[in-house]
Amino acid sequence: MRYLLDTNICVHLIQRHPPGLLRRFQEFDYGDLVISVVTLAELRHGVERDPVTKNEAERALHALLSYLPVLPIDNTVAVQYGVFAAAVRDRRRDALDRLIAAHAASLGLTLITNNAADFRDYPGLAVENWV
């Protein structure tokens, strides 16, 4: 386990775009890339949001999850969330993004996102953009 993928990266993988991201994803062994249960919650919201595309979205999410272990939240994530909330008091920041960031940092994982600006200034958080 080395990298935690943000929700937007998972959406890119489901859409198979950009091709370079998909190629990079295929270079890793199972377990090197993981997602937070928070990301799973956001992806489930996407599945449930549109009844017209629900079945297709459900299949796509199921396929993605066959490659990505989902990590639960524990007390260390809660502690890290508190540290981040105190360090970066910008109320416009999304609480779910902050929780994903805390999850990555609590495990010493690099967060992979296409929205690096949303995660700046969190102390000790490693962030990369593969898009």
C-alpha positions, 0 to 999 in steps of 0.5 A, a space after each residue: 500500500 503506497 497511494 490513496 486515490 481521491 474520488 476524482 481519480 477514481 472517476 477518471 479511472 472509471 471513464 478510462 480517461 486520460 489514457 496515461 492515468 489508466 496505463 499508470 494504474 496498471 503498473 501497480 500490484 493489488 494493494 499498492 493503490 487503495 481508496 478510503 471508505 469516504 471515497 467509496 461513499 462519494 462514488 456510491 452517491 454518484 451511482 445513486 444520483 441518476 436512475 437512468 445511468 444507475 445500472 451502468 454506474 453500478 457495474 463500473 464501480 464494481 469493476 473498479 473496486 475489484 482492483 482497489 481495496 477500501 480502507 476503513 476509518 479508525 481513531 488515527 484518522 479522526 485525530 489527523 482530521 482534527 490536526 488538519 482542521 486546526 491547521 487549515 481553518 478555511 471553511 470553504 474546504 470540503 469536509 469529505 476532502 479533509 477526511 480523505 486527506 486525513 486518512 492518507 496522512 494517518 497511514 503515511 500514504 501519498 494522496 493522488 488527486 486531480 485537485 491538488 489545490 484542495 489539499 494544499 497546506 495540510 501539514 505532512 500530507 504528500 500529494 501527487 497529480 497523475 492527470 
